[in-house]
């Protein structure tokens, strides 16, 4: 299993996926370099990517209030990729970063081709939403 596939397995929405399914998803990932101060997501904007932080640090703000600091292994944007919902927070790079990004259009094509993967990811997304509702 590749490093990217291992990272995907740790993410709740992909936890139910087989190694073969993770390999299909990992082929769609593009690694991106980000400069400090870059806005990765802007609250209210349409979401088009799911991102996993490989290296670096970012700050999460909602309505201008700092909510969290993210680092390697953290991820965001899964609901944007699945449902195309607007971003619920602004995330800004604090340092140089390496991000693994998954584009919504490509991901949607994969889900259309494989209802089995789609079902597993939906189950993971619902679990993640339930987890987030507790906070």
C-alpha positions in Angstrom: 0.0 0.0 0.0 1.4 3.4 -1.0 1.8 6.3 1.5 -1.1 8.1 0.0 -3.3 5.1 0.3 -2.3 4.7 4.0 -3.2 8.4 4.6 -6.6 7.9 2.9 -7.3 4.8 5.1 -6.9 7.0 8.3 -9.5 9.4 7.1 -13.0 8.6 8.4 -14.8 8.9 5.0 -12.5 6.4 3.4 -12.2 4.0 6.4 -14.6 1.4 4.9 -12.8 1.3 1.5 -10.7 -1.7 0.4 -7.1 -1.4 -0.6 -8.2 -1.6 -4.3 -10.7 1.2 -3.8 -8.2 3.4 -2.0 -5.8 2.8 -5.0 -8.5 4.1 -7.3 -9.0 7.2 -5.2 -5.3 7.9 -4.7 -4.8 8.0 -8.5 -7.0 11.2 -8.5 -4.8 13.0 -5.9 -2.6 15.9 -7.0 0.2 17.2 -4.7 0.3 21.0 -4.5 2.9 23.3 -2.9 1.4 26.3 -1.0 3.0 29.5 0.1 2.5 31.1 3.6 -0.5 33.4 3.6 -2.3 31.5 0.9 -6.0 31.1 1.4 -6.9 27.4 1.0 -10.6 27.8 1.5 -12.8 30.8 2.0 -15.9 30.7 4.2 -19.0 30.8 2.0 -17.2 30.0 -1.3 -18.1 26.9 -3.3 -16.0 23.9 -2.3 -14.3 22.1 -5.1 -11.5 20.1 -3.4 -10.8 17.8 -0.5 -7.3 18.4 1.0 -4.9 16.5 3.2 -2.0 18.3 4.8 1.3 16.5 4.1 3.6 19.2 5.5 3.1 22.6 7.1 0.5 24.4 9.2 -2.7 26.3 8.6 -5.3 28.2 10.7 -9.0 27.7 10.6 -11.3 30.7 11.1 -15.1 31.0 11.1 -16.5 34.5 11.1 -13.0 35.8 11.8 -12.6 33.7 15.0 -9.7 31.2 15.2 -11.1 27.7 15.6 -8.1 25.5 15.1 -4.6 25.0 13.8 -4.1 22.1 11.3 -1.0 20.2 10.6 0.3 17.1 8.8 -2.3 14.4 8.6 -5.2 16.8 9.1 -7.8 17.1 6.3 -10.7 19.3 5.3 -13.2 19.8 2.5 -14.7 16.3 2.4 -18.3 17.6 2.4 -17.4 20.0 -0.5 -16.1 17.0 -2.5 -19.1 14.8 -1.7 -22.0 17.3 -1.8 -20.6 20.6 -3.2 -21.7 22.5 -0.1 -20.2 26.0 0.6 -17.1 26.2 2.8 -17.9 26.6 6.4 -14.6 28.2 7.4 -11.6 30.0 6.0 -8.3 28.1 6.1 -5.1 30.0 5.6 -1.6 28.6 5.3 0.7 29.7 8.1 3.8 28.2 6.7 4.9 26.7 3.4 2.8 23.6 2.9 2.5 20.5 0.8 -1.2 19.5 0.3 -2.7 16.4 -1.4 -5.8 17.6 -3.2 -8.7 15.7 -4.6 -10.8 17.5 -7.2 -14.6 17.2 -6.9 -15.2 16.6 -10.6 -12.8 13.7 -10.8 -14.0 12.3 -7.5 -17.7 12.5 -8.6 -16.8 10.5 -11.8 -15.2 7.8 -9.6 -18.4 7.6 -7.5 -20.6 7.4 -10.6 -18.5 4.5 -11.9 -18.5 2.7 -8.6 -21.7 2.8 -6.5 -19.9 0.4 -4.0 -17.2 3.0 -3.3 -19.9 5.8 -3.2 -21.9 3.9 -0.5 -18.8 3.3 1.7 -17.8 7.0 1.4 -21.4 8.1 2.2 -21.4 6.0 5.4 -18.0 7.5 6.4 -19.3 11.0 5.7 -22.4 10.5 7.8 -20.2 9.2 10.7 -17.9 12.3 10.3 -20.9 14.7 10.4 -22.3 12.9 13.5 -18.8 13.3 15.1 -18.7 17.0 14.3 -22.2 17.7 15.6 -20.9 16.8 19.1 -18.7 20.0 19.2 
